[in-house]
Each structure stands twice: as structure tokens, then as C-alpha cells.
Amino acid sequence: MAKSGFAAGQLKSLIERIERLEEEKAALAADIREIYAEAKGHGFDVKIMRQVVRLRKLETADLQEQEAILDLYLSALGMQK
């Protein structure tokens, strides 16, 4: 019984920590949306900004590989950059 009570208490603690982090994540997502809305208000293209943010997360080699594949596909379709 003691072991079961400990496991239940540990489980509850873990769940509560996850719930707090989920709340923080939601608040951060709202903050990010506000920044994109501000950028849009200043005339920036939010769709392109999201792409830039995504690309900046990539390692240099991965970025170069994606650009090379994109160039290859565009060339195959007759859509040179």
C-alpha cells in the first residue's frame, strides 16, 4: 500500500508539472501571436517571417541541402529562382 501511495503521489506531481508547463506554453504561444500581429501591422509578411524563423532553426548543412533540393525541383519544373 505504501508503494502504491508513493506512486500515486509521484504521478500527481508529474501531472501537475505538465499542466503548469502547458499553461506556460499557451501563454508563450499567445505572446508569439501578438508579435506576429504587430509585425503585420508594420507591413511585414508574416508568412515569410514564419519561414525565416523555421529556417533559422536548421543547421547550416540541413539548410543548404533543402535549398539544393528546392533548386533542383524548381529547375525540373522550369521555375528558376
Long-range contacts (C-beta under 8 A, 24 or more apart in sequence): none
